Amino acid sequence: MILPQGFVDELRERIVLSDVIRRHVKLTHRGREALGLCPFHKEKTPSFTVNDTKGFYHCFGCGAHGDAIRFLMEAEKLPFMEAIELLANMAGMKMPEPNKVDVAREKKRADLLEIMEQVCQFYQNQLFSFNGAKAREYFQKRGLSAETAQKFRLGYAPRGSLLLKFLEEKRIDLKACQSLGLLARNTQYQTLHDYFYDRVMFPVFDRKKRVIGFSGRVLEKIEPKYLNSPETELFHKGEQLFELPFAIDTIRQKNTAILVEGNMDVISLHQAGFTQTVAPMGTALTENQIQILWRLCDEPTICFDGDGAGQHAMIRAMNRALPILVPGKSLKFAILSDGMDPDDMIRTKGPDEFKRVIRNAKSLIDVFWENILNTNTYSTPERMAKLQENALSAVKEIKNKEVQALYEHEIKRRLKNLTYQLTHKNYTPVPKIKLPTSDNTLLLSYLYAFPEKLGNFVDTLMEINPFQGVQEEALFHGWCEAILNGTDLLIPNNLEEAVENYKKRLSPENVEEEVGQMLNILRLKHLKKEFSDKQSEYLKTENPEIKKELDILSSEIDKLSSFEE
């Protein structure tokens, strides 16, 4: 149905945004704005603001932004038209009368959804009938409980075209069933038969948990292993994520999603407590599916099977994501042991081991870099030059100029490091350091071991001053004085051993990188505290200058957020 723009404009004018949002968020009014905990990500300090005058909400934490229509679509998972209808009821406005074409289209869609619902019930009943003994045994061997089977409405498609007989008995339109991919026609004999047979059945749901398609898995070793519904008026597999309606709340709450390959992987992980899991309907991950996940969370984790096919799928997913990367949105990649899939890991090694794998997921840029190294050789200057050309050419695939520039900077840094390794045989790379929050001995040791390389960090260190306690501050001030005054640096006794070890083991170039990483983490923590203080001040005064400072701080925090683990 096409709505007149005037209707939508009037609806926005009549609606008080805070009244809509208060259904989900406890709001406290501060001047012209209201403040509350963001419903789209977990937070303890309110950063979600609502401005009734301007008619929009904004979260300084996760960036969520929009009007009343967008809020209902995101918070209640409503399609656009249903959000409009709900707001119209709240505003006491009558919806425009749909034209005959709209009415016919909606009637047809409702009839098709009713057919899919009856077929889903048929498959469910078959699972728990005499015919479904083999299918029930299959699910039991895979560790699924009866409660899980019922929750996800799992079923069984029997042999013998029993669905066709069921549809004929119910006098359901067989032509419509054929258009929905439930029946197929034998071209030789021009007879209809079941599209799915002798397969365990996984219904595919839309956001309102209405059945729109099916995915069937064989019980014997025949191909194809999985058979999905064909493209229909209801079902477009490149735009669907398996079990998203059951995962969407957890994805929003945790601001993360897990994407796996197979239907059984999804069901097993949900049963094990990983209710943020979805799958891409047995096809290669599409740009549209990535965008769907990005609307719900910032960095979904891809966890494909640990075999060769799974690794290839991971690289394809990376290549699909690169051109559409935007600030704040990326992917992570969890690597499974050779030959294992998530379902195997859950059943043989348990949820804790899978949780560890997800926790150790690699960033997209790390997978990008590893793929460059795995697909190029660099044993000679000429080959190294080709690797550099290929790497920087691949970075150009990123369309967003800001992200592209940062990727290019990082890849050039890694290329420089790689060249250094090749020309210095005794070079020992140091892993990324996560700076302890209560012990800064490592940072102090670096400063005293390489003052000539780290002196350029003195201003940043003095600004954020991470050191706590009398002894740490004394050591830091002594270092600063030596750097700023150009005097000799006296190494304290309690740092001598650590300083000597780092001098022997690290290259000056490498330690500069490590300290840079540390300071990014520390500066991020410093900026977040400054942001919180400024936000409290802004809510009291509504000073527009402070609002500008908040926007600048928010931008700086976003740029550094990748360093936070």
C-alpha positions in Angstrom: 0.0 0.0 0.0 1.4 3.4 -1.0 0.7 6.1 1.7 0.2 9.8 0.8 3.2 11.8 2.1 0.8 14.3 3.7 -0.6 11.5 5.9 2.9 10.5 7.2 3.9 14.1 7.9 0.7 14.7 9.8 1.2 11.5 11.8 4.7 12.6 12.8 3.3 16.0 13.9 0.6 14.4 16.1 2.8 11.8 17.8 4.7 12.7 20.9 7.9 10.7 20.5 8.6 10.3 24.2 5.1 8.7 24.6 6.0 6.1 22.0 9.4 5.3 23.5 8.2 5.3 27.1 6.5 2.0 26.2 10.0 0.4 26.2 12.3 2.8 28.0 12.0 4.5 31.4 12.7 8.2 30.6 13.8 11.1 32.8 13.1 14.6 31.5 16.0 17.1 31.5 14.9 20.4 30.0 13.7 19.9 26.4 15.2 16.3 26.2 14.5 13.1 27.9 17.2 10.5 28.9 17.1 6.8 29.4 19.0 3.5 29.0 19.3 2.6 25.4 16.9 -0.4 24.4 19.2 -1.4 21.5 22.4 -2.2 23.5 23.4 -3.0 27.1 24.5 0.0 29.1 24.6 1.1 32.8 24.9 4.8 32.2 22.1 6.4 30.2 23.2 7.7 26.8 19.8 7.4 25.0 18.2 10.9 24.4 14.8 11.8 23.1 13.9 15.2 21.7 10.2 15.7 21.3 10.6 19.1 19.7 12.8 17.8 16.8 11.0 14.4 16.8 14.1 12.1 16.9 16.0 9.9 19.4 19.7 9.4 19.4 22.0 7.1 21.4 25.5 8.4 22.0 26.6 4.9 22.9 25.6 2.8 19.9 24.6 5.5 17.4 20.9 4.4 17.1 19.0 7.3 15.6 15.5 7.8 14.1 11.9 9.0 14.5 8.8 7.3 16.0 8.4 5.1 12.9 12.0 3.8 13.0 11.8 3.2 16.7 8.7 0.9 16.5 10.3 -0.9 13.5 13.5 -1.5 15.5 12.1 -2.0 19.0 9.1 -4.1 18.2 10.4 -5.7 15.0 7.5 -4.4 13.0 7.3 -3.9 9.2 6.9 -0.3 8.1 3.2 -0.5 7.4 2.4 -2.1 10.8 4.4 0.6 12.6 2.4 3.2 10.7 -0.9 1.5 11.7 0.1 1.4 15.4 1.1 5.0 15.4 -2.1 6.0 13.6 -4.2 4.3 16.3 -2.2 6.1 19.0 -2.8 9.4 17.3 -6.5 8.7 16.6 -6.0 8.9 12.9 -7.8 6.8 10.3 -5.6 4.9 7.9 -6.1 5.9 4.2 -8.3 3.5 2.4 -6.3 1.0 0.3 -7.0 0.7 -3.4 -8.3 -2.5 -5.0 -4.8 -3.6 -6.1 -3.5 -3.4 -2.5 -6.5 -5.3 -1.1 -6.1 -8.1 -3.6 -2.3 -8.3 -3.0 -2.8 -8.5 0.8 -5.6 -11.1 0.5 -3.4 -13.3 -1.8 -0.5 -13.0 0.6 -2.7 -14.0 3.6 -4.0 -17.0 1.7 -0.4 -18.2 0.9 0.7 -17.8 4.5 -2.3 -19.8 5.6 -1.3 -22.6 3.2 2.3 -22.6 4.6 1.0 -22.8 8.1 -1.1 -25.8 7.4 1.8 -27.5 5.6 4.1 -26.8 8.6 1.5 -28.4 10.9 1.4 -31.4 8.5 5.2 -31.9 8.7 5.1 -31.5 12.5 2.4 -34.2 12.8 4.4 -36.5 10.5 7.5 -36.2 12.7 5.6 -37.6 15.7 3.7 -40.2 13.7 4.6 -43.8 12.8 6.1 -42.5 9.6 8.5 -40.2 11.5 10.3 -42.8 13.6 13.5 -42.5 11.5 13.4 -38.7 11.7 12.9 -38.7 15.4 15.8 -41.0 15.8 17.9 -38.6 13.7 17.1 -35.6 15.9 17.7 -37.7 19.1 21.2 -38.7 17.8 22.0 -35.1 17.2 21.1 -34.3 20.8 17.9 -32.3 20.2 15.2 -32.4 22.9 11.5 -32.7 22.2 11.1 -29.1 23.6 13.6 -27.8 21.0 11.8 -29.6 18.2 8.5 -28.1 19.2 10.0 -24.6 19.7 11.4 -24.5 16.2 8.5 -26.5 14.8 10.7 -29.2 13.2 9.0 -31.8 11.1 9.3 -34.6 8.6 8.4 -34.8 4.9 7.5 -38.5 4.3 7.8 -40.6 1.2 4.8 -41.3 -1.1 3.5 -37.8 -1.8 1.4 -37.8 1.4 1.4 -34.0 1.4 -0.3 -34.0 -2.0 -3.0 -36.3 -0.6 -3.4 -34.1 2.5 -3.7 -30.9 0.3 -6.3 -32.6 -1.9 -8.3 -33.8 1.1 -8.3 -30.2 2.5 -9.2 -28.9 -0.9 -6.3 -26.5 -0.9 -5.4 -24.8 -4.2 -2.8 -27.1 -5.7 -1.7 -24.4 -8.2 -0.9 -22.1 -5.3 1.0 -24.9 -3.5 3.1 -25.4 -6.7 3.9 -21.7 -6.7 5.0 -22.0 -3.1 7.4 -24.8 -3.9 5.5 -27.4 -2.0 4.6 -29.5 -5.0 6.5 -30.2 -8.2 5.3 -31.5 -11.6 6.7 -34.5 -13.3 7.4 -33.3 -16.9 7.2 -36.8 -18.4 3.8 -37.8 -16.9 2.5 -34.3 -16.1 1.6 -35.4 -12.6 2.1 -33.5 -9.3 4.2 -34.9 -6.5 5.7 -33.6 -3.2 8.7 -31.3 -3.6 10.2 -32.5 -0.3 10.2 -36.2 0.7 12.1 -38.3 3.2 13.7 -35.2 4.8 13.7 -33.7 8.2 12.1 -30.3 7.8 13.1 -26.9 9.1 10.5 -24.2 8.7 11.7 -20.7 7.7 10.0 -17.8 9.5 9.5 -14.1 8.8 10.0 -11.5 11.6 6.5 -12.3 12.9 7.3 -16.0 13.0 5.0 -16.8 10.1 6.1 -19.7 7.9 7.4 -18.5 4.6 9.5 -21.4 3.4 11.2 -24.7 4.3 14.6 -26.3 4.3 14.8 -30.1 4.2 17.8 -32.2 5.1 18.2 -35.8 3.8 18.4 -38.7 6.2 20.5 -40.8 3.8 23.7 -39.9 2.0 22.3 -38.4 -1.2 22.5 -35.0 -2.8 21.6 -32.3 -2.3 22.1 -32.6 1.5 19.9 -29.6 2.1 17.0 -28.6 -0.2 15.4 -25.2 0.3 12.1 -23.9 -1.0 12.5 -22.3 -4.4 12.1 -18.5 -4.8 8.4 -17.6 -4.2 6.3 -14.6 -3.5 6.9 -15.2 0.2 10.5 -16.6 0.2 13.7 -15.1 -1.1 16.6 -17.0 0.4 19.2 -14.3 -0.3 17.2 -12.0 2.0 16.5 -14.5 4.8 18.6 -15.6 7.8 17.6 -18.9 9.3 16.0 -18.5 12.8 16.5 -14.8 12.9 13.1 -14.2 14.6 14.3 -16.4 17.5 17.7 -14.7 17.7 16.9 -11.1 17.2 16.3 -10.1 20.8 19.6 -11.6 22.0 21.5 -10.0 19.1 20.2 -6.6 20.1 20.9 -7.2 23.8 24.4 -8.4 23.3 25.2 -6.3 20.2 26.6 -9.4 18.6 25.5 -12.3 16.4 26.9 -15.7 15.4 26.5 -16.8 11.8 27.0 -20.5 11.1 26.6 -22.6 7.9 24.0 -25.3 8.7 20.4 -25.5 10.1 21.4 -28.1 12.6 24.3 -25.9 13.8 21.8 -23.1 14.5 19.3 -25.3 16.4 22.1 -27.0 18.4 23.6 -23.7 19.4 20.3 -22.2 20.4 19.6 -25.3 22.6 23.1 -24.8 24.2 22.3 -21.2 25.0 23.8 -19.3 22.1 20.5 -17.8 21.1 22.1 -15.1 18.9 22.9 -17.6 16.2 21.6 -17.6 12.6 22.6 -19.1 9.2 22.4 -17.9 5.6 20.0 -20.5 4.2 22.7 -22.9 2.8 23.9 -20.3 0.2 27.0 -18.1 0.2 26.5 -15.1 2.5 25.0 -12.2 0.6 25.6 -8.4 1.0 21.9 -8.1 1.9 22.2 -10.6 4.7 25.3 -8.8 6.1 23.3 -5.6 6.0 20.4 -7.2 7.9 22.9 -8.2 10.6 24.5 -4.8 10.7 21.1 -3.2 11.3 21.0 -5.3 14.5 24.6 -5.3 15.7 28.0 -3.9 14.9 30.3 -6.9 14.5 28.6 -10.3 13.7 30.9 -13.3 14.2 31.2 -15.7 11.2 31.8 -19.3 12.4 31.8 -21.6 9.4 32.9 -25.2 9.4 36.6 -26.1 10.0 37.0 -27.9 6.6 38.3 -26.5 3.3 34.8 -25.5 2.1 34.2 -23.6 5.3 37.5 -21.7 4.9 36.6 -20.8 1.4 33.2 -19.6 2.5 34.9 -17.5 5.1 37.0 -15.8 2.5 34.0 -15.3 0.3 32.2 -13.6 3.2 35.2 -11.3 3.8 35.2 -10.4 0.1 31.4 -9.7 0.2 31.8 -7.4 3.2 34.8 -5.4 2.1 33.0 -3.2 -0.5 30.2 -2.3 1.9 32.2 -1.6 5.1 31.2 1.6 6.8 32.5 3.2 10.0 31.5 1.1 13.1 30.4 -2.0 11.1 32.6 -5.0 10.5 32.8 -8.8 10.8 34.7 -11.2 13.1 35.8 -14.7 12.1 35.9 -17.7 14.6 38.1 -20.5 13.4 37.1 -24.1 14.2 39.4 -27.1 14.4 39.9 -29.1 11.2 36.8 -30.9 10.1 34.6 -29.7 12.9 31.4 -27.8 12.6 29.7 -25.9 15.5 27.2 -28.8 16.1 30.1 -31.2 16.5 31.9 -28.9 18.9 28.9 -28.4 21.1 28.2 -32.2 21.3 31.8 -33.3 21.7 33.6 -30.5 23.5 30.8 -28.6 25.1 29.5 -25.0 25.2 32.6 -23.6 27.1 34.9 -24.6 24.3 32.7 -23.0 21.7 32.5 -19.9 23.8 36.3 -19.8 23.9 36.4 -20.1 20.1 33.9 -17.2 19.7 35.8 -15.1 22.2 39.0 -15.6 20.2 37.5 -14.6 16.9 39.7 -12.7 14.5 39.0 -9.3 13.1 38.2 -8.8 9.5 41.5 -7.0 8.8 43.4 -9.9 10.4 41.7 -12.4 8.1 42.2 -10.0 5.1 45.9 -9.9 5.9 46.3 -13.6 6.4 44.6 -14.2 3.1 47.0 -11.9 1.4 50.0 -13.8 2.9 48.4 -17.2 2.0 47.8 -16.3 -1.6 51.1 -14.5 -2.3 54.8 -15.4 -2.0 57.3 -12.8 -0.9 60.7 -14.5 -0.8 62.3 -12.0 -3.3 62.0 -8.2 -3.7 60.0 -8.7 -6.9 57.5 -11.0 -5.2 57.3 -8.7 -2.2 56.5 -5.8 -4.5 53.7 -7.9 -6.1 52.3 -8.8 -2.7 52.2 -5.1 -1.8 50.5 -4.3 -5.1 47.8 -7.0 -4.6 47.2 -6.0 -1.0 46.7 -2.3 -1.7 44.6 -3.1 -4.8 42.3 -5.3 -2.6 41.9 -2.4 -0.1 40.6 -0.3 -3.0 37.5 -2.5 -3.0 36.3 -0.7 0.1 33.9 2.0 -1.1 33.8 4.1 2.1 36.7 6.5 1.8 37.3 6.8 5.5 37.4 3.1 6.1 39.5 2.6 3.0 42.1 5.1 4.1 42.4 3.5 7.6 42.7 0.0 6.0 45.4 1.3 3.6 47.3 2.8 6.5 47.2 -0.4 8.5 48.2 -2.6 5.6 51.1 -0.4 4.8 52.2 -0.7 8.4 52.0 -4.5 8.2 53.9 -4.5 4.9 56.6 -2.4 6.5 56.8 -4.9 9.4 56.9 -7.8 7.0 59.8 -6.2 5.1 61.6 -5.7 8.4 61.2 -9.4 9.4 62.6 -10.5 6.0 65.7 -8.3 6.3 66.4 -8.9 10.1 66.8 -12.6 10.8 66.9 -12.1 14.6 63.6 -10.2 14.7 61.1 -11.6 17.2 57.5 -10.4 16.8 55.7 -9.6 20.0 52.0 -10.4 20.3 49.4 -7.8 20.9 49.4 -6.6 24.5 46.2 -6.1 26.5 47.3 -3.5 29.1 46.5 -4.7 32.6 44.3 -2.2 34.4 46.1 -2.5 37.7 49.7 -3.0 36.7 51.6 -0.7 34.4 55.0 -2.2 34.9 55.1 -3.4 31.3 54.5 0.1 29.9 57.1 1.7 32.3 59.6 -1.0 31.3 59.1 -0.1 27.6 59.5 3.6 28.3 62.8 3.1 30.2 64.1 0.5 27.7 63.5 2.7 24.6 63.4 6.4 25.6 64.9 7.5 22.2 62.0 5.8 20.3 59.2 6.6 22.7 59.9 10.2 23.5 57.4 11.3 20.9 54.6 9.8 23.1 55.4 12.1 26.0 52.6 14.6 25.3 49.9 11.8 25.0 51.2 10.1 28.1 51.1 13.4 30.1 47.5 14.0 28.8 46.0 10.7 29.9 48.5 9.8 32.7 47.5 6.2 33.3 49.9 5.6 36.3 48.5 5.1 39.8 50.2 5.2 43.1 53.3 7.1 44.4 55.9 4.8 43.0 54.5 4.6 39.5 53.9 8.3 39.3 57.5 9.0 40.5 58.9 6.7 37.8 56.8 8.3 35.1 57.7 11.8 36.2 61.4 10.9 36.2 61.1 9.6 32.6 59.2 12.7 31.5 61.8 15.1 33.0 64.7 13.2 31.3 62.8 13.3 27.9 61.8 16.9 28.1 65.2 18.2 29.5 67.4 15.9 27.4 69.2 14.5 30.4 70.4 11.0 31.0 67.7 8.5 32.1 68.5 6.6 35.3 67.0 3.1 35.2 65.5 2.2 38.7 66.5 -1.0 40.3 63.1 -2.6 40.2 62.9 -2.2 36.4 66.5 -3.2 35.5 65.8 -6.9 34.7 62.7 -6.1 32.6 64.4 -3.3 30.7 67.4 -5.5 29.8 65.1 -8.3 28.6 63.1 -6.0 26.3 66.3 -4.4 24.9 67.6 -7.8 23.9 64.3 -9.2 22.5 62.5 -6.3 20.8 63.3 -4.0 17.8 62.8 -0.3 18.4 60.3 -0.2 15.5 58.2 -3.0 17.1 58.2 -1.5 20.6 56.9 1.8 19.1 54.0 -0.1 17.6 53.2 -1.9 20.9 53.2 1.3 23.0 51.0 2.9 20.3 48.5 0.1 20.8 48.6 0.5 24.6 48.1 4.2 24.4 45.1 3.8 22.0 43.5 1.6 24.7 44.3 4.0 27.4 43.2 7.1 25.4 39.9 5.3 24.6 39.3 4.9 28.3 40.2 8.5 29.0 37.8 9.8 26.2 34.9 7.7 27.5 35.3 9.2 31.0 35.5 12.7 29.5 32.4 12.0 27.3 30.5 10.9 30.4 31.4 14.0 32.3 30.5 16.3 29.4 27.2 14.5 28.8 26.2 15.1 32.4 27.1 18.8 32.0 25.1 19.0 28.8 22.0 17.5 30.3 22.1 20.2 33.0 22.8 23.2 30.8 21.9 22.2 27.2 24.8 24.4 26.1 25.2 23.9 22.3 28.9 24.3 22.6 29.1 21.3 24.9 26.9 19.4 22.4 29.5 20.1 19.7 32.2 18.8 22.0 30.2 15.6 22.6 29.9 15.0 18.9 33.7 15.4 18.5 34.4 13.1 21.4 31.9 10.5 20.1 33.7 10.5 16.7 37.1 10.1 18.4 35.7 7.2 20.5 34.3 5.5 17.4 37.7 5.7 15.7 39.5 4.1 18.6 36.9 1.5 19.5 38.6 -1.2 17.4 41.5 -1.2 20.0 39.1 -2.1 22.8 38.9 -5.9 23.5 
